[in-house]
Amino acid sequence: MLGSVRIDGLPGTESTASYWAQELRVPLTAATRAKLNLSKIASLEVTPKSRSGKAWLMDAWSWKPGTPAVKTTPLTRVDIGRLTVKEGDSGFRTYQVPVRITGKNAGAVRLYVIDPDTGRSTGRLVKVGPDTAGIKVKVKVEGNKRYGWDKSHNIAVKAVQGTVVGADAGGVTAANDDPMPKVTIEPVNADVTEGTPLTWRISSRRRRTPRFGPWPSWSPSPAAARSCPRPTSTRSGCPSSWRRSRTRRSRSRRSRTGRCGRRSRRAKNRQS
């Protein structure tokens, strides 16, 4: 027995009496003295001392002062996964983007579907959680026998209301399963006149999707580098180091010629 409490009745009718409530506190001195574990209470009984009146027990707590602590409701979590498949040799295959939704409450996210060809995205609001359709994005993968890059069909999500996003992006990646074609490069004309373009013929036995690259780079020989044969970004078409060396040599020649000319004129004046 924890103790006894007496309260005054509240006015009201049969329809309004249940809208009133009072807080009652019973001292736990006797329970503490008896070394009872108040954190593990199996039941609580309220025994009336009179036959008149009614009472409703709404809530009870024993070891914390005040009302019970409010528990935060966890948000619904959304994670987008990625599925990697082989494109195949022909036909179309349909795959669904893996999406994981965990949580007991409904929420909303904004879903973005990205076009793999143009890179543009279209967004829409999607409800997730219990009793909702959730996120369902299906992707069609076309099979072929051409060598090319892997093609990714991507989606992304952003939390809007009552949700939290873990992995915000994912999709379906169609991996290339065709071998790289053999490419042959042959010169069309081996000898050309200076100033005319050189031409090569590039051929492949199999169909291919990507373009050729990268562009070739040329490395001149040491003897040819002294005569400035390679194109550069300078106006004269010669490397800056080559132009500096040529300029220094030209200036030294002009300075020697100028000094000799002045000396000869001075000697003539003295003779006259």
RONU-112647 format. One record per residue: residue number from 1; residue in three letters; x negated, y, z negated of N, C-alpha, C in turn. Coordinates in pm, whole numbers, m for minus. Layout:
N
[NUM,"Ala",[X,Y,Z],[X,Y,Z],[X,Y,Z]];
...
This chain:
272
[1,"Met",[m86,m118,0],[0,0,0],[m90,124,0]];
[2,"Leu",[m78,205,106],[m159,325,117],[m106,437,29]];
[3,"Gly",[23,447,18],[82,554,m61],[223,582,m15]];
[4,"Ser",[287,680,m78],[424,717,m44],[430,865,m12]];
[5,"Val",[521,898,80],[536,1036,125],[684,1067,132]];
[6,"Arg",[720,1189,92],[859,1234,99],[867,1354,192]];
[7,"Ile",[962,1349,282],[979,1459,378],[1123,1506,374]];
[8,"Asp",[1142,1628,418],[1276,1686,427],[1334,1654,564]];
[9,"Gly",[1464,1628,567],[1530,1597,692],[1540,1719,782]];
[10,"Leu",[1550,1694,911],[1561,1801,1009],[1702,1804,1065]];
[11,"Pro",[1755,1924,1091],[1891,1932,1145],[1896,1882,1289]];
[12,"Gly",[2010,1833,1327],[2025,1787,1464],[2139,1690,1477]];
[13,"Thr",[2178,1665,1600],[2283,1569,1630],[2220,1439,1678]];
[14,"Glu",[2304,1347,1719],[2252,1220,1769],[2174,1239,1900]];
[15,"Ser",[2203,1346,1972],[2136,1369,2100],[2007,1448,2086]];
[16,"Thr",[1996,1527,1977],[1879,1615,1964],[1785,1576,1850]];
[17,"Ala",[1823,1483,1766],[1740,1450,1650],[1604,1393,1691]];
[18,"Ser",[1599,1322,1804],[1473,1260,1845],[1374,1360,1904]];
[19,"Tyr",[1414,1487,1925],[1324,1587,1980],[1242,1657,1872]];
[20,"Trp",[1271,1632,1746],[1197,1695,1636],[1097,1595,1582]];
[21,"Ala",[986,1645,1531],[884,1557,1476],[807,1631,1368]];
[22,"Gln",[756,1557,1271],[673,1611,1164],[549,1523,1148]];
[23,"Glu",[441,1587,1108],[317,1514,1083],[305,1484,934]];
[24,"Leu",[280,1359,901],[265,1315,763],[126,1257,744]];
[25,"Arg",[66,1289,631],[m67,1238,601],[m65,1166,467]];
[26,"Val",[m120,1046,468],[m125,963,347],[m270,950,306]];
[27,"Pro",[m306,976,182],[m446,961,139],[m491,816,146]];
[28,"Leu",[m615,796,189],[m671,662,206],[m766,627,93]];
[29,"Thr",[m747,690,m20],[m837,663,m133],[m826,519,m179]];
[30,"Ala",[m704,467,m189],[m684,329,m235],[m743,229,m136]];
[31,"Ala",[m728,257,m6],[m782,165,94],[m934,166,93]];
[32,"Thr",[m993,283,72],[m1139,291,66],[m1193,221,m57]];
[33,"Arg",[m1118,237,m168],[m1162,171,m290],[m1155,19,m276]];
[34,"Ala",[m1059,m29,m200],[m1044,m174,m179],[m1137,m226,m70]];
[35,"Lys",[m1222,m137,m11],[m1320,m174,93],[m1253,m239,214]];
[36,"Leu",[m1143,m175,257],[m1075,m221,377],[m1140,m158,501]];
[37,"Asn",[m1149,m236,606],[m1202,m185,733],[m1088,m117,808]];
[38,"Leu",[m1086,15,799],[m976,90,858],[m984,98,1010]];
[39,"Ser",[m1098,59,1069],[m1109,60,1215],[m1045,m63,1279]];
[40,"Lys",[m1004,m160,1198],[m941,m282,1250],[m810,m306,1175]];
[41,"Ile",[m710,m226,1207],[m578,m239,1146],[m489,m316,1243]];
[42,"Ala",[m434,m426,1195],[m350,m510,1281],[m208,m456,1291]];
[43,"Ser",[m153,m402,1183],[m15,m353,1186],[2,m246,1079]];
[44,"Leu",[107,m168,1096],[141,m61,1002],[291,m66,979]];
[45,"Glu",[330,m81,853],[472,m92,817],[516,31,741]];
[46,"Val",[632,82,777],[693,196,709],[818,145,638]];
[47,"Thr",[820,156,507],[932,104,426],[1014,221,374]];
[48,"Pro",[1141,233,415],[1224,343,364],[1268,316,220]];
[49,"Lys",[1287,423,142],[1334,411,3],[1482,441,m10]];
[50,"Ser",[1543,493,94],[1687,521,91],[1751,462,216]];
[51,"Arg",[1882,446,208],[1953,384,320],[2003,486,423]];
[52,"Ser",[1996,610,394],[2047,713,485],[1932,772,567]];
[53,"Gly",[1968,820,688],[1868,883,773],[1798,784,866]];
[54,"Lys",[1732,840,967],[1656,762,1065],[1519,826,1086]];
[55,"Ala",[1423,743,1121],[1287,793,1147],[1224,711,1259]];
[56,"Trp",[1144,780,1340],[1071,714,1449],[921,734,1427]];
[57,"Leu",[849,623,1428],[704,631,1415],[644,643,1555]];
[58,"Met",[585,757,1584],[534,782,1718],[385,748,1732]];
[59,"Asp",[306,781,1633],[162,758,1643],[105,751,1503]];
[60,"Ala",[m6,677,1491],[m71,665,1361],[m220,649,1382]];
[61,"Trp",[m300,710,1298],[m445,697,1302],[m498,700,1159]];
[62,"Ser",[m611,638,1141],[m654,620,1003],[m795,669,976]];
[63,"Trp",[m883,668,1073],[m1023,696,1041],[m1074,827,1099]];
[64,"Lys",[m992,897,1180],[m1032,1026,1234],[m928,1131,1201]];
[65,"Pro",[m973,1249,1162],[m876,1355,1138],[m824,1412,1269]];
[66,"Gly",[m701,1455,1269],[m643,1513,1389],[m584,1408,1481]];
[67,"Thr",[m553,1449,1601],[m492,1359,1699],[m599,1271,1765]];
[68,"Pro",[m559,1159,1825],[m656,1072,1892],[m725,1144,2007]];
[69,"Ala",[m851,1106,2033],[m927,1167,2142],[m866,1129,2276]];
[70,"Val",[m861,1226,2364],[m804,1204,2497],[m911,1140,2586]];
[71,"Lys",[m876,1031,2650],[m968,963,2740],[m956,1020,2881]];
[72,"Thr",[m1070,1046,2941],[m1072,1099,3077],[m1041,988,3177]];
[73,"Thr",[m947,1015,3264],[m911,916,3365],[m1018,913,3474]];
[74,"Pro",[m1077,798,3502],[m1181,792,3606],[m1124,821,3744]];
[75,"Leu",[m1203,891,3826],[m1160,923,3961],[m1177,803,4053]];
[76,"Thr",[m1097,800,4156],[m1109,695,4257],[m1234,719,4341]];
[77,"Arg",[m1317,617,4355],[m1445,630,4427],[m1432,571,4566]];
[78,"Val",[m1495,641,4662],[m1493,599,4802],[m1638,583,4849]];
[79,"Asp",[m1670,467,4907],[m1803,440,4963],[m1787,389,5106]];
[80,"Ile",[m1859,453,5197],[m1858,412,5338],[m1980,325,5365]];
[81,"Gly",[m1959,208,5423],[m2069,118,5456],[m2104,124,5604]];
[82,"Arg",[m2200,42,5642],[m2243,35,5783],[m2252,m110,5826]];
[83,"Leu",[m2196,m137,5942],[m2197,m271,6001],[m2280,m267,6129]];
[84,"Thr",[m2379,m356,6139],[m2464,m364,6258],[m2432,m493,6332]];
[85,"Val",[m2394,m480,6460],[m2355,m594,6542],[m2432,m589,6674]];
[86,"Lys",[m2437,m700,6744],[m2497,m705,6877],[m2392,m667,6981]];
[87,"Glu",[m2434,m592,7082],[m2338,m542,7180],[m2284,m652,7271]];
[88,"Gly",[m2360,m759,7295],[m2314,m865,7384],[m2342,m833,7530]];
[89,"Asp",[m2303,m924,7618],[m2331,m909,7761],[m2213,m857,7841]];
[90,"Ser",[m2090,m874,7792],[m1973,m829,7868],[m1854,m816,7774]];
[91,"Gly",[m1750,m748,7823],[m1625,m737,7748],[m1632,m635,7635]];
[92,"Phe",[m1521,m626,7563],[m1509,m535,7449],[m1483,m615,7322]];
[93,"Arg",[m1543,m572,7215],[m1519,m632,7083],[m1483,m521,6985]];
[94,"Thr",[m1386,m550,6899],[m1336,m450,6804],[m1386,m483,6664]];
[95,"Tyr",[m1441,m383,6598],[m1493,m397,6462],[m1434,m286,6375]];
[96,"Gln",[m1423,m315,6247],[m1371,m217,6152],[m1483,m167,6061]];
[97,"Val",[m1487,m37,6041],[m1590,23,5955],[m1567,m22,5811]];
[98,"Pro",[m1668,m77,5743],[m1649,m121,5604],[m1634,m3,5510]];
[99,"Val",[m1526,m4,5432],[m1497,102,5335],[m1460,36,5202]];
[100,"Arg",[m1520,83,5095],[m1491,31,4962],[m1427,140,4878]];
[101,"Ile",[m1308,110,4822],[m1234,206,4740],[m1209,140,4604]];
[102,"Thr",[m1256,204,4497],[m1239,152,4362],[m1173,259,4276]];
[103,"Gly",[m1075,216,4196],[m1005,309,4109],[m858,272,4098]];
[104,"Lys",[m795,321,3991],[m655,289,3965],[m560,402,4001]];
[105,"Asn",[m613,516,4041],[m528,630,4071],[m544,669,4218]];
[106,"Ala",[m440,728,4272],[m442,771,4411],[m507,907,4424]];
[107,"Gly",[m569,930,4536],[m634,1058,4564],[m635,1084,4713]];
[108,"Ala",[m712,1183,4753],[m719,1221,4894],[m862,1258,4932]];
[109,"Val",[m900,1222,5053],[m1031,1258,5109],[m1008,1309,5251]];
[110,"Arg",[m1107,1382,5301],[m1103,1424,5441],[m1198,1335,5520]];
[111,"Leu",[m1142,1272,5623],[m1216,1176,5705],[m1257,1242,5836]];
[112,"Tyr",[m1385,1225,5872],[m1438,1277,5997],[m1485,1160,6083]];
[113,"Val",[m1433,1152,6205],[m1473,1050,6301],[m1555,1119,6409]];
[114,"Ile",[m1679,1073,6430],[m1773,1137,6521],[m1778,1060,6652]];
[115,"Asp",[m1762,1132,6763],[m1769,1071,6895],[m1915,1038,6927]];
[116,"Pro",[m1947,912,6961],[m2088,877,6985],[m2144,937,7114]];
[117,"Asp",[m2058,977,7208],[m2106,1032,7335],[m2126,1182,7331]];
[118,"Thr",[m2031,1255,7269],[m2039,1401,7265],[m2094,1455,7134]];
[119,"Gly",[m2088,1377,7026],[m2134,1425,6896],[m2032,1510,6824]];
[120,"Arg",[m1915,1533,6882],[m1812,1613,6817],[m1732,1527,6719]];
[121,"Ser",[m1681,1591,6614],[m1608,1519,6509],[m1465,1571,6500]];
[122,"Thr",[m1375,1481,6466],[m1235,1515,6441],[m1203,1475,6297]];
[123,"Gly",[m1141,1566,6222],[m1113,1541,6081],[m964,1534,6053]];
[124,"Arg",[m930,1456,5952],[m791,1447,5908],[m788,1411,5760]];
[125,"Leu",[m678,1442,5693],[m662,1414,5551],[m607,1273,5533]];
[126,"Val",[m671,1194,5447],[m633,1055,5426],[m613,1031,5277]];
[127,"Lys",[m504,965,5240],[m479,928,5101],[m541,792,5072]];
[128,"Val",[m605,779,4957],[m671,655,4918],[m624,617,4778]];
[129,"Gly",[m641,489,4744],[m602,441,4613],[m484,345,4622]];
[130,"Pro",[m425,309,4507],[m312,216,4507],[m192,271,4584]];
[131,"Asp",[m122,181,4650],[1,213,4725],[m25,313,4838]];
[132,"Thr",[m143,310,4897],[m175,396,5011],[m234,310,5123]];
[133,"Ala",[m234,366,5243],[m289,294,5358],[m440,286,5353]];
[134,"Gly",[m504,383,5287],[m649,382,5277],[m716,426,5407]];
[135,"Ile",[m844,396,5418],[m923,434,5535],[m944,311,5622]];
[136,"Lys",[m891,318,5742],[m906,209,5838],[m947,268,5972]];
[137,"Val",[m1072,250,6008],[m1125,301,6134],[m1179,182,6214]];
[138,"Lys",[m1122,161,6333],[m1165,53,6420],[m1246,108,6536]];
[139,"Val",[m1348,32,6576],[m1442,75,6679],[m1450,m33,6786]];
[140,"Lys",[m1448,10,6913],[m1465,m83,7025],[m1609,m76,7076]];
[141,"Val",[m1670,m192,7087],[m1808,m202,7135],[m1807,m271,7270]];
[142,"Glu",[m1865,m206,7370],[m1871,m261,7506],[m2002,m335,7527]];
[143,"Gly",[m1993,m456,7578],[m2112,m535,7607],[m2162,m513,7749]];
[144,"Asn",[m2293,m520,7769],[m2353,m506,7902],[m2488,m576,7903]];
[145,"Lys",[m2546,m582,8022],[m2676,m646,8040],[m2784,m544,8071]];
[146,"Arg",[m2763,m419,8035],[m2859,m313,8060],[m2937,m283,7933]];
[147,"Tyr",[m3065,m257,7952],[m3147,m216,7838],[m3114,m71,7802]];
[148,"Gly",[m3102,m42,7674],[m3072,94,7630],[m3095,108,7481]];
[149,"Trp",[m3062,227,7430],[m3078,253,7287],[m2962,193,7209]];
[150,"Asp",[m2979,177,7079],[m2869,136,6992],[m2764,248,6988]];
[151,"Lys",[m2638,211,6988],[m2529,308,6989],[m2457,303,6855]];
[152,"Ser",[m2447,418,6788],[m2386,426,6655],[m2252,497,6663]];
[153,"His",[m2151,436,6603],[m2018,497,6587],[m2007,537,6439]];
[154,"Asn",[m2017,664,6410],[m2029,712,6272],[m1900,778,6225]];
[155,"Ile",[m1878,768,6093],[m1771,840,6025],[m1829,899,5896]];
[156,"Ala",[m1760,998,5842],[m1803,1062,5717],[m1678,1104,5640]];
[157,"Val",[m1691,1113,5507],[m1579,1152,5421],[m1624,1260,5324]];
[158,"Lys",[m1526,1338,5277],[m1549,1443,5179],[m1435,1440,5079]];
[159,"Ala",[m1467,1444,4950],[m1365,1440,4845],[m1279,1566,4850]];
[160,"Val",[m1147,1548,4832],[m1053,1660,4833],[m979,1671,4701]];
[161,"Gln",[m916,1561,4655],[m837,1566,4533],[m837,1429,4466]];
[162,"Gly",[m873,1427,4337],[m867,1304,4258],[m961,1195,4304]];
[163,"Thr",[m1067,1229,4373],[m1160,1129,4425],[m1304,1175,4406]];
[164,"Val",[m1394,1080,4413],[m1537,1108,4413],[m1599,1020,4522]];
[165,"Val",[m1695,1075,4596],[m1755,1006,4709],[m1895,959,4671]];
[166,"Gly",[m1922,831,4694],[m2055,776,4673],[m2137,785,4801]];
[167,"Ala",[m2124,685,4887],[m2188,687,5020],[m2093,760,5114]];
[168,"Asp",[m2134,880,5157],[m2042,966,5232],[m2044,941,5382]];
[169,"Ala",[m2131,857,5433],[m2139,835,5578],[m2169,688,5605]];
[170,"Gly",[m2123,642,5720],[m2145,503,5761],[m2086,483,5899]];
[171,"Gly",[m2059,357,5933],[m1999,329,6063],[m2039,193,6115]];
[172,"Val",[m2035,181,6247],[m2070,57,6317],[m2181,89,6416]];
[173,"Thr",[m2290,12,6411],[m2402,30,6503],[m2408,m89,6598]];
[174,"Ala",[m2398,m61,6728],[m2410,m164,6830],[m2556,m174,6871]];
[175,"Ala",[m2622,m279,6827],[m2765,m295,6852],[m2789,m347,6994]];
[176,"Asn",[m2888,m292,7061],[m2923,m337,7195],[m2985,m477,7187]];
[177,"Asp",[m2933,m570,7267],[m2984,m707,7267],[m3039,m749,7404]];
[178,"Asp",[m3069,m649,7488],[m3124,m678,7621],[m3274,m648,7623]];
[179,"Pro",[m3353,m729,7695],[m3499,m705,7697],[m3534,m578,7775]];
[180,"Met",[m3648,m521,7741],[m3695,m400,7809],[m3736,m435,7953]];
[181,"Pro",[m3691,m359,8052],[m3726,m390,8191],[m3871,m359,8222]];
[182,"Lys",[m3923,m427,8323],[m4060,m402,8368],[m4059,m289,8470]];
[183,"Val",[m4138,m187,8445],[m4142,m67,8529],[m4274,m65,8605]];
[184,"Thr",[m4266,m39,8735],[m4384,m31,8821],[m4399,112,8873]];
[185,"Ile",[m4520,168,8863],[m4549,303,8910],[m4658,293,9017]];
[186,"Glu",[m4627,342,9138],[m4721,337,9249],[m4734,475,9312]];
[187,"Pro",[m4854,516,9351],[m4869,646,9420],[m4818,637,9563]];
[188,"Val",[m4744,737,9605],[m4695,740,9743],[m4807,779,9839]];
[189,"Asn",[m4885,879,9802],[m4998,920,9885],[m5118,939,9794]];
[190,"Ala",[m5226,869,9823],[m5345,875,9738],[m5426,1001,9763]];
[191,"Asp",[m5435,1047,9889],[m5514,1166,9924],[m5420,1276,9970]];
[192,"Val",[m5431,1393,9906],[m5348,1507,9943],[m5437,1630,9954]];
[193,"Thr",[m5385,1730,10023],[m5456,1857,10036],[m5442,1936,9907]];
[194,"Glu",[m5546,2011,9873],[m5544,2090,9750],[m5428,2189,9753]];
[195,"Gly",[m5351,2190,9645],[m5236,2279,9634],[m5103,2213,9663]];
[196,"Thr",[m5103,2093,9720],[m4979,2021,9747],[m4950,1925,9633]];
[197,"Pro",[m4822,1894,9606],[m4789,1809,9492],[m4823,1663,9517]];
[198,"Leu",[m4851,1593,9409],[m4872,1449,9412],[m4740,1378,9385]];
[199,"Thr",[m4718,1264,9447],[m4592,1192,9436],[m4619,1048,9396]];
[200,"Trp",[m4537,998,9300],[m4542,858,9259],[m4404,796,9276]];
[201,"Arg",[m4401,667,9297],[m4275,593,9308],[m4260,505,9184]];
[202,"Ile",[m4151,525,9110],[m4123,448,8988],[m4007,355,9018]];
[203,"Ser",[m4025,226,8999],[m3922,127,9031],[m3909,28,8917]];
[204,"Ser",[m3788,m29,8906],[m3759,m128,8804],[m3671,m236,8865]];
[205,"Arg",[m3692,m358,8822],[m3615,m470,8875],[m3478,m482,8809]];
[206,"Arg",[m3463,m426,8689],[m3336,m439,8618],[m3277,m301,8596]];
[207,"Arg",[m3144,m300,8577],[m3076,m174,8550],[m3111,m127,8410]];
[208,"Arg",[m3117,2,8393],[m3156,58,8265],[m3066,177,8234]];
[209,"Thr",[m3052,208,8108],[m2969,321,8065],[m3051,445,8037]];
[210,"Pro",[m3160,440,7959],[m3232,564,7926],[m3319,612,8041]];
[211,"Arg",[m3361,738,8032],[m3451,795,8130],[m3595,761,8094]];
[212,"Phe",[m3684,788,8192],[m3824,760,8168],[m3885,872,8085]];
[213,"Gly",[m3983,840,8007],[m4055,938,7928],[m4162,867,7846]];
[214,"Pro",[m4258,936,7790],[m4277,1081,7799],[m4355,1119,7925]];
[215,"Trp",[m4375,1250,7945],[m4450,1296,8061],[m4597,1261,8044]];
[216,"Pro",[m4667,1229,8155],[m4810,1192,8143],[m4896,1314,8113]];
[217,"Ser",[m5009,1289,8052],[m5108,1395,8024],[m5238,1358,8093]];
[218,"Trp",[m5310,1459,8142],[m5432,1437,8219],[m5553,1480,8138]];
[219,"Ser",[m5661,1403,8147],[m5787,1433,8078],[m5896,1451,8182]];
[220,"Pro",[m5947,1573,8205],[m6049,1594,8308],[m6184,1541,8263]];
[221,"Ser",[m6270,1515,8360],[m6405,1470,8330],[m6489,1589,8282]];
[222,"Pro",[m6602,1566,8211],[m6685,1677,8163],[m6738,1765,8275]];
[223,"Ala",[m6772,1703,8391],[m6824,1784,8502],[m6715,1872,8561]];
[224,"Ala",[m6593,1818,8568],[m6484,1898,8625],[m6438,2005,8529]];
[225,"Ala",[m6455,1983,8398],[m6410,2083,8301],[m6488,2212,8312]];
[226,"Arg",[m6618,2204,8357],[m6699,2325,8370],[m6652,2413,8485]];
[227,"Ser",[m6584,2354,8583],[m6535,2433,8696],[m6387,2466,8684]];
[228,"Cys",[m6330,2446,8567],[m6191,2482,8539],[m6093,2416,8635]];
[229,"Pro",[m6077,2284,8632],[m5985,2222,8726],[m5844,2204,8671]];
[230,"Arg",[m5824,2211,8539],[m5695,2172,8482],[m5607,2294,8459]];
[231,"Pro",[m5476,2279,8471],[m5386,2391,8445],[m5372,2414,8296]];
[232,"Thr",[m5366,2539,8257],[m5347,2576,8118],[m5241,2683,8110]];
[233,"Ser",[m5217,2731,7988],[m5113,2831,7965],[m5162,2972,7990]];
[234,"Thr",[m5289,2992,8026],[m5341,3126,8050],[m5301,3174,8188]];
[235,"Arg",[m5314,3303,8210],[m5274,3360,8339],[m5361,3310,8453]];
[236,"Ser",[m5489,3302,8428],[m5579,3263,8535],[m5577,3114,8563]];
[237,"Gly",[m5507,3037,8477],[m5504,2893,8496],[m5626,2823,8444]];
[238,"Cys",[m5715,2893,8368],[m5836,2834,8314],[m5833,2840,8163]];
[239,"Pro",[m5902,2751,8095],[m5907,2756,7949],[m5969,2886,7900]];
[240,"Ser",[m5927,2930,7782],[m5980,3054,7727],[m6129,3045,7698]];
[241,"Ser",[m6178,2926,7654],[m6321,2911,7628],[m6403,2927,7756]];
[242,"Trp",[m6350,2871,7867],[m6421,2883,7994],[m6425,3028,8040]];
[243,"Arg",[m6312,3103,8023],[m6308,3242,8065],[m6402,3327,7980]];
[244,"Arg",[m6413,3298,7849],[m6502,3376,7763],[m6648,3357,7805]];
[245,"Ser",[m6686,3233,7835],[m6825,3209,7876],[m6856,3278,8008]];
[246,"Arg",[m6761,3274,8102],[m6783,3341,8230],[m6791,3493,8212]];
[247,"Thr",[m6710,3547,8121],[m6710,3692,8099],[m6841,3737,8038]];
[248,"Arg",[m6894,3660,7941],[m7021,3698,7877],[m7135,3698,7979]];
[249,"Arg",[m7139,3599,8067],[m7245,3593,8167],[m7235,3708,8266]];
[250,"Ser",[m7112,3745,8304],[m7095,3857,8398],[m7138,3987,8335]];
[251,"Arg",[m7104,4009,8207],[m7143,4132,8139],[m7294,4143,8125]];
[252,"Ser",[m7361,4031,8094],[m7507,4036,8080],[m7573,4071,8212]];
[253,"Arg",[m7521,4021,8323],[m7578,4054,8454],[m7560,4202,8485]];
[254,"Arg",[m7440,4255,8456],[m7414,4396,8485],[m7501,4487,8399]];
[255,"Ser",[m7521,4450,8273],[m7603,4535,8185],[m7748,4539,8232]];
[256,"Arg",[m7804,4425,8275],[m7941,4424,8324],[m7955,4506,8451]];
[257,"Thr",[m7858,4495,8539],[m7862,4572,8664],[m7852,4721,8636]];
[258,"Gly",[m7770,4760,8542],[m7753,4901,8510],[m7880,4960,8451]];
[259,"Arg",[m7949,4889,8363],[m8073,4941,8304],[m8182,4957,8411]];
[260,"Cys",[m8194,4863,8502],[m8295,4875,8609],[m8267,4994,8698]];
[261,"Gly",[m8142,5020,8728],[m8107,5133,8813],[m8142,5264,8748]];
[262,"Arg",[m8116,5277,8616],[m8147,5402,8547],[m8298,5425,8541]];
[263,"Arg",[m8377,5319,8517],[m8522,5334,8512],[m8578,5378,8647]];
[264,"Ser",[m8527,5324,8757],[m8580,5362,8889],[m8549,5507,8920]];
[265,"Arg",[m8433,5556,8881],[m8399,5696,8907],[m8488,5788,8824]];
[266,"Arg",[m8517,5752,8697],[m8606,5835,8614],[m8747,5841,8673]];
[267,"Ala",[m8797,5731,8727],[m8933,5730,8786],[m8940,5820,8907]];
[268,"Lys",[m8837,5823,8990],[m8835,5909,9108],[m8836,6055,9068]];
[269,"Asn",[m8760,6090,8962],[m8756,6230,8917],[m8893,6276,8868]];
[270,"Arg",[m8963,6187,8795],[m9096,6224,8745],[m9193,6247,8861]];
[271,"Gln",[m9184,6164,8965],[m9275,6179,9078],[m9250,6308,9153]];
[272,"Ser",[m9125,6346,9160],[m9093,6470,9230],[m9131,6592,9148]];
